[in-house]
Amino acid sequence: MSDPVHPLFRSERRLAWRLQVITVVALVVLLVADLVGSGDPEVSGQIETPVETSVDTAVPAAGSRDAISAGSTAEVEPTTAPTSSAPAPRSFTLVATGDIISHGAVAERAASENNAWDFTPLFARIRPIIAGADLALCHLESPLSMNDQDLSFRGTFRVPSSLADAIADAGYDGCSLASNHALDSGPSSVTATLHHLRRVGLATAGMADTEDANGPAWFIPGGLRVAHFSVTDLINGRDLPVDPPWMVPHLDVGRLIDEAAAARSGGADFVVVSVHWGEEYRADPTDRQRSAAERLLAAPEVDLVLGHHAHVLQPVVRRAGDAVAFGLGNLLTNQPGDEANPCNSCPPETQDGIIAWFQVTETVDGARITDAGYVPTWVDRGATHEVVPIGIDEPDLADRDMLADSAARTAAVVEPALRRLTFTTG
């Protein structure tokens, strides 16, 4: 059979087929060259991350001043993505205050109807400062009553349980509890106090109702883990250590440093130790206080020591990112007493206290105290028993000269280690 296709058409088809083959081969060659030249991750074995940049990527036109000819010795600065700023170091603010003791006169101010007590107004003026901190620690020296039916305000303490509610409402996160009054009613002081503080959600250190509950309180302000210990160097009517020793921990510097080291191993970034020590109404720390403080300051496991018991302010020492506040004075008490409740040995300084403030920042050497200050406080015993932050929220009828005298006494003790803070409202 003769071929139905004209010979000219056959030659055109052969030519078209050859052109198609040549085109396909050329495309394959170009594709392979492009893959090799582009450094494709799958070819080169490298993983590349796409980078967005604001640099102009337009190619300079030939002959322009920006064009670089072959063989030129000019150097081209590499195009790099703008580096993001390093994340801010983790940090937190910590405030701590002095002794809280519900003397009888304090409870009378808090008394309300139906045999109840509301201590909340007594903390109202300092609440913005306490609640505004990332971590706020109180020191509760008067044990709480379980059912408010066995109250005692003189010699031994069993005070209204609603004091726990007021402390929590003021913005505190936890309290140290080891003190000379911790076992005023024996183990029941521990049981009742822990029950009510737990009821209102406050963390505790310095008392334990079981051996397993012994140890520091833990907090995570600003993403940093804080361990808070509480110990006492004296206790009423008993010998230290108590039996069992974990019920109310006592001051044993070596053991305390070991426990702080264990807390570090357990993840603590910052360790706070509250110590009930010294002599009442003595502004100058005792030799025993100074010796213990020196050992604690020298221990890398301990960062901050908060002192209580003297009922007057004592000095503050700062060293290499650590600090010891020997005595924070009183926060809320009825000292220096009155005609109905005299305290002949109480000096005027027992009406003074501070809200100690610390800025803690994560550094290459760990979490360190990078700034520290204070707000002077004074108890308005003549009218309301409110705790007054001097210079920030003072009662309209307060005696300005009396407040100025209190602030001056405080400054003479804690400055310049602490700087006086000012706050703005609104």
C-alpha distance (Angstrom), angle and dihedral (degrees) to the residues before:
residue distance angle dihedral
M1 . . .
S2 3.75 . .
D3 3.80 118.6 .
P4 3.85 106.6 -100.2
V5 3.80 91.7 -154.3
H6 3.75 116.5 88.7
P7 3.87 113.2 -116.0
L8 3.78 90.3 -120.8
F9 3.78 91.0 57.2
R10 3.84 90.4 48.5
S11 3.81 90.8 54.7
E12 3.81 90.9 47.0
R13 3.81 90.6 51.9
R14 3.80 91.6 49.8
L15 3.79 89.6 50.4
A16 3.81 92.6 48.1
W17 3.82 91.2 48.7
R18 3.82 91.0 51.5
L19 3.81 90.9 49.7
Q20 3.80 91.0 51.2
V21 3.80 91.6 51.0
I22 3.81 91.6 48.8
T23 3.82 90.6 48.8
V24 3.81 93.4 50.1
V25 3.82 92.4 47.9
A26 3.81 90.8 49.3
L27 3.80 91.8 50.7
V28 3.82 91.4 50.0
V29 3.81 91.5 50.5
L30 3.79 91.8 49.0
L31 3.80 91.6 48.2
V32 3.82 92.9 51.1
A33 3.80 91.5 47.3
D34 3.78 91.1 49.5
L35 3.81 92.4 51.2
V36 3.79 93.1 49.0
G37 3.79 93.9 46.4
S38 3.80 96.3 45.4
G39 3.83 95.9 59.3
D40 3.79 92.4 -126.2
P41 3.81 107.8 -158.8
E42 3.77 93.4 -126.4
V43 3.80 91.3 51.9
S44 3.78 100.0 41.9
G45 3.79 96.5 38.1
Q46 3.84 91.2 -127.8
I47 3.81 125.0 122.1
E48 3.76 112.4 -134.9
T49 3.78 125.3 -165.7
P50 3.78 116.6 -146.1
V51 3.78 110.2 -116.2
E52 3.76 124.8 -157.9
T53 3.76 114.5 -146.6
S54 3.75 136.0 174.6
V55 3.80 93.2 -143.2
D56 3.85 113.9 121.8
T57 3.81 107.4 -108.6
A58 3.82 98.1 -171.4
V59 3.82 113.0 133.6
P60 3.84 113.4 -120.3
A61 3.80 114.5 -112.9
A62 3.79 116.8 -108.5
G63 3.77 111.4 -90.0
S64 3.78 94.3 17.4
R65 3.82 121.7 130.0
D66 3.80 89.4 -109.6
A67 3.81 94.4 53.8
I68 3.83 117.7 104.3
S69 3.80 114.9 -149.3
A70 3.77 124.5 -143.2
G71 3.78 112.6 -81.5
S72 3.78 93.3 20.7
T73 3.80 115.9 149.2
A74 3.79 93.4 -146.0
E75 3.83 114.2 120.3
V76 3.78 122.8 -132.4
E77 3.79 115.5 -145.0
P78 3.80 109.2 -127.0
T79 3.76 116.0 -109.5
T80 3.81 110.1 -118.7
A81 3.75 131.4 -179.0
P82 3.80 115.2 -108.7
T83 3.79 107.2 -96.6
S84 3.77 116.1 -122.5
S85 3.80 116.4 -123.1
A86 3.81 115.4 -96.8
P87 3.81 114.2 -99.2
A88 3.78 114.2 -95.3
P89 3.81 113.2 -100.0
R90 3.78 115.4 -100.9
S91 3.79 114.0 -100.7
F92 3.78 143.8 160.4
T93 3.79 141.3 -171.4
L94 3.79 121.7 -121.5
V95 3.79 128.0 -165.1
A96 3.79 126.2 -170.2
T97 3.80 132.4 -178.0
G98 3.80 140.3 -164.3
D99 3.77 135.4 -104.3
I100 3.80 121.4 -29.7
I101 3.81 110.4 -160.5
S102 3.77 123.1 164.9
H103 3.77 100.4 -145.1
G104 3.81 114.1 -176.3
A105 3.81 92.6 -95.5
V106 3.81 90.4 53.6
A107 3.79 91.3 51.8
E108 3.80 90.3 48.4
R109 3.81 89.8 57.6
A110 3.80 89.2 50.4
A111 3.80 95.2 46.4
S112 3.79 116.1 120.4
E113 3.77 136.4 169.5
N114 3.80 124.5 -54.2
N115 3.80 94.5 29.1
A116 3.79 92.7 -65.9
W117 3.79 132.3 133.1
D118 3.77 129.2 -143.6
F119 3.80 112.8 -167.9
T120 3.80 93.6 169.6
P121 3.85 96.6 99.2
L122 3.80 90.2 55.3
F123 3.83 89.9 65.4
A124 3.81 97.3 37.9
R125 3.81 98.1 102.6
I126 3.81 94.5 51.6
R127 3.79 95.8 39.8
P128 3.85 95.8 94.9
I129 3.80 90.2 55.2
I130 3.79 95.9 44.3
A131 3.79 95.4 43.1
G132 3.80 91.2 43.8
A133 3.81 93.6 64.5
D134 3.79 122.9 88.2
L135 3.81 90.4 -130.4
A136 3.82 125.6 19.8
L137 3.81 123.5 -174.0
C138 3.80 126.8 -169.4
H139 3.80 131.2 -169.7
L140 3.81 112.8 -135.7
E141 3.80 110.3 -165.9
S142 3.81 100.6 170.6
P143 3.84 113.6 72.2
L144 3.80 117.1 -130.3
S145 3.77 128.0 -116.4
M146 3.78 117.6 -119.1
N147 3.82 97.4 -139.4
D148 3.84 104.2 6.6
Q149 3.80 90.4 -117.9
D150 3.80 97.2 106.8
L151 3.81 103.3 45.6
S152 3.78 120.7 168.3
F153 3.81 126.8 -179.7
R154 3.79 104.4 170.1
G155 3.81 127.6 66.6
T156 3.77 93.5 -16.8
F157 3.80 124.4 34.8
R158 3.77 132.3 -133.9
V159 3.79 104.3 153.2
P160 3.82 133.6 -179.1
S161 3.78 113.1 -67.8
S162 3.82 92.2 -135.7
L163 3.79 87.5 76.6
A164 3.81 84.5 80.9
D165 3.81 90.1 57.6
A166 3.81 91.7 51.9
I167 3.80 92.6 49.1
A168 3.79 91.0 52.2
D169 3.81 92.0 45.0
A170 3.81 90.1 53.0
G171 3.80 88.9 63.7
Y172 3.78 103.0 -101.8
D173 3.80 117.7 150.1
G174 3.79 98.5 -162.6
C175 3.80 145.9 -11.8
S176 3.78 138.8 -135.9
L177 3.81 111.2 -130.3
A178 3.81 109.3 177.9
S179 3.80 107.7 113.3
N180 3.78 143.4 130.0
H181 3.84 88.1 -89.3
A182 3.82 96.1 48.9
L183 3.83 93.4 106.0
D184 3.80 99.4 33.6
S185 3.82 89.1 131.9
G186 3.78 96.2 25.8
P187 3.81 121.2 -115.1
S188 3.81 90.6 -19.2
S189 3.82 88.4 70.6
V190 3.78 88.2 60.7
T191 3.80 94.9 43.9
A192 3.80 95.2 49.1
T193 3.80 96.5 42.4
L194 3.80 93.9 48.9
H195 3.80 91.8 45.2
H196 3.79 94.6 57.2
L197 3.79 96.9 39.6
R198 3.79 89.9 51.3
R199 3.79 89.6 46.6
V200 3.81 90.5 61.1
G201 3.80 94.1 41.9
L202 3.81 100.4 -106.7
A203 3.80 119.8 147.4
T204 3.80 115.3 -129.9
A205 3.79 139.5 -154.4
G206 3.81 129.2 178.3
M207 3.81 99.2 44.1
A208 3.80 130.8 65.9
D209 3.78 130.4 -178.4
T210 3.81 92.7 -166.5
E211 3.79 132.1 26.6
D212 3.80 90.1 -116.5
A213 3.82 89.8 56.8
N214 3.79 91.5 56.4
G215 3.78 117.4 107.6
P216 3.78 140.7 62.0
A217 3.77 128.2 -33.9
W218 3.80 113.1 -116.4
F219 3.79 129.7 -140.4
I220 3.83 135.0 170.8
P221 3.83 107.6 -153.7
G222 3.79 114.7 169.3
G223 3.80 90.7 -2.3
L224 3.82 93.2 -63.5
R225 3.80 120.8 117.8
V226 3.81 114.3 -124.8
A227 3.81 125.4 -167.6
H228 3.83 116.7 -159.8
F229 3.81 121.0 -161.8
S230 3.82 127.1 -173.5
V231 3.82 126.0 -163.0
T232 3.80 137.1 162.8
D233 3.79 131.1 -142.9
L234 3.81 94.7 -158.9
I235 3.78 139.9 29.9
N236 3.80 132.4 -172.4
G237 3.80 119.7 -106.7
R238 3.79 95.7 -6.5
D239 3.76 142.4 75.8
L240 3.78 125.1 -111.9
P241 2.92 128.5 -87.3
V242 3.78 94.6 45.2
D243 3.79 121.9 -143.1
P244 2.99 110.7 -77.5
P245 3.83 93.6 24.0
W246 3.81 94.8 -149.6
M247 3.83 92.2 62.7
V248 3.82 92.0 76.4
P249 3.83 112.7 4.5
H250 3.80 117.0 -136.3
L251 3.79 131.2 -148.5
D252 3.79 110.1 -86.1
V253 3.80 105.0 152.0
G254 3.79 96.7 -159.7
R255 3.78 93.4 48.3
L256 3.79 91.1 44.2
I257 3.80 91.6 54.0
D258 3.81 89.8 49.1
E259 3.80 90.6 51.4
A260 3.80 90.3 48.1
A261 3.80 88.8 51.8
A262 3.80 89.4 51.4
A263 3.80 89.1 51.5
R264 3.80 88.8 52.1
S265 3.78 89.3 52.6
G266 3.79 87.5 49.4
G267 3.80 91.5 58.0
A268 3.81 105.6 -86.0
D269 3.80 114.1 153.5
F270 3.81 94.0 -176.3
V271 3.81 130.6 23.8
V272 3.82 124.7 -154.8
V273 3.81 122.6 -170.0
S274 3.82 122.2 -165.5
V275 3.81 112.6 -159.7
H276 3.81 127.4 -169.2
W277 3.82 101.7 -152.8
G278 3.78 148.6 121.5
E279 3.79 131.8 57.3
E280 3.78 124.9 -52.9
Y281 3.82 116.4 -102.0
R282 3.81 92.8 5.1
A283 3.81 114.5 125.6
D284 3.80 94.2 -171.2
P285 3.83 111.9 76.6
T286 3.79 115.9 -118.8
D287 3.79 122.6 -114.3
R288 3.81 88.8 -105.8
Q289 3.80 90.8 54.5
R290 3.79 92.1 48.7
S291 3.79 93.2 47.7
A292 3.80 93.4 49.6
A293 3.81 91.8 43.9
E294 3.80 91.7 51.9
R295 3.79 91.8 53.6
L296 3.80 92.2 46.6
L297 3.81 92.0 48.2
A298 3.79 90.2 50.8
A299 3.81 92.2 51.3
P300 3.82 111.5 91.8
E301 3.80 89.0 -152.6
V302 3.85 94.0 66.5
D303 3.81 121.9 65.0
L304 3.81 108.0 169.9
V305 3.81 133.7 22.7
L306 3.81 119.8 -164.0
G307 3.81 116.5 -165.6
H308 3.81 130.5 -155.0
H309 3.82 142.2 167.6
A310 3.83 104.2 65.9
H311 3.85 90.6 88.9
V312 3.80 88.4 -144.7
L313 3.76 129.0 78.4
Q314 3.78 118.8 -90.3
P315 3.82 129.6 -168.0
V316 3.79 127.3 -77.8
V317 3.80 123.0 -134.6
R318 3.80 123.2 -162.2
R319 3.78 123.3 -168.4
A320 3.81 132.1 169.6
G321 3.79 95.8 -28.1
D322 3.83 94.9 -40.1
A323 3.80 130.5 96.8
V324 3.79 143.5 -165.0
A325 3.80 119.2 -157.9
F326 3.81 99.7 -167.6
G327 3.80 94.2 -163.7
L328 3.80 132.3 1.5
G329 3.81 94.6 -165.2
N330 3.79 122.3 -138.7
L331 3.77 124.4 -35.3
L332 3.82 100.6 -178.3
T333 3.82 123.4 2.5
N334 3.80 139.2 115.5
Q335 3.78 93.2 -110.9
P336 2.99 134.0 160.4
G337 3.81 80.6 36.1
D338 3.79 134.6 -138.3
E339 3.81 139.3 -121.8
A340 3.78 92.9 -76.1
N341 3.81 93.1 43.0
P342 3.79 107.1 26.7
C343 3.79 123.8 -169.8
N344 3.78 104.9 -175.7
S345 3.80 93.2 178.7
C346 3.82 94.2 51.3
P347 3.82 114.1 103.1
P348 3.83 122.3 -151.1
E349 3.81 88.3 -100.0
T350 3.80 89.5 74.6
Q351 3.79 87.5 77.0
D352 3.83 89.8 60.7
G353 3.76 130.7 84.9
I354 3.79 142.9 148.0
I355 3.74 140.7 -130.5
A356 3.80 98.0 -134.4
W357 3.81 112.8 -149.7
F358 3.80 127.2 -161.4
Q359 3.79 131.5 -176.7
V360 3.81 110.2 -150.2
T361 3.80 118.3 -166.0
E362 3.78 132.7 -178.9
T363 3.82 110.7 -116.3
V364 3.80 136.3 169.4
D365 3.81 85.9 -88.8
G366 3.79 93.7 50.9
A367 3.79 131.8 -97.1
R368 3.81 108.2 -20.9
I369 3.80 137.8 175.9
T370 3.79 103.1 -104.0
D371 3.81 99.6 171.4
A372 3.79 136.2 13.4
G373 3.79 136.4 -173.3
Y374 3.77 144.3 150.2
V375 3.77 146.0 -138.9
P376 3.82 114.6 -142.2
T377 3.80 114.5 -129.2
W378 3.78 134.0 -164.0
V379 3.80 131.3 -174.7
D380 3.80 114.5 -123.0
R381 3.80 94.5 -144.2
G382 3.81 94.0 161.8
A383 3.78 96.1 67.5
T384 3.77 118.7 7.1
H385 3.82 111.8 -8.4
E386 3.79 87.4 -120.4
V387 3.78 117.2 158.5
V388 3.81 104.0 -119.4
P389 3.83 121.5 -152.3
I390 3.80 98.7 -146.0
G391 3.78 114.4 -127.7
I392 3.79 94.0 8.7
D393 3.80 110.3 63.3
E394 3.77 112.2 0.0
P395 3.82 124.8 170.1
D396 3.79 113.6 -103.6
L397 3.80 92.3 -122.6
A398 3.81 96.2 44.6
D399 3.79 118.0 129.0
R400 3.82 102.0 -109.0
D401 3.78 93.7 -159.8
M402 3.79 91.0 52.5
L403 3.81 91.1 50.2
A404 3.80 91.2 47.6
D405 3.81 90.9 51.1
S406 3.80 90.6 50.7
A407 3.81 92.5 49.1
A408 3.80 91.1 48.7
R409 3.81 91.9 51.2
T410 3.78 90.1 50.4
A411 3.80 94.9 47.4
A412 3.80 90.9 51.6
V413 3.81 89.8 59.3
V414 3.83 107.0 37.8
E415 3.79 104.2 30.1
P416 2.99 137.5 123.3
A417 3.82 91.5 18.8
L418 3.81 86.9 60.9
R419 3.79 123.8 34.2
R420 3.76 119.8 -142.0
L421 3.79 111.5 -107.5
T422 3.77 129.1 -141.7
F423 3.78 124.5 -158.7
T424 3.77 132.6 -161.8
T425 3.76 122.9 -145.7
G426 3.76 127.5 -138.4
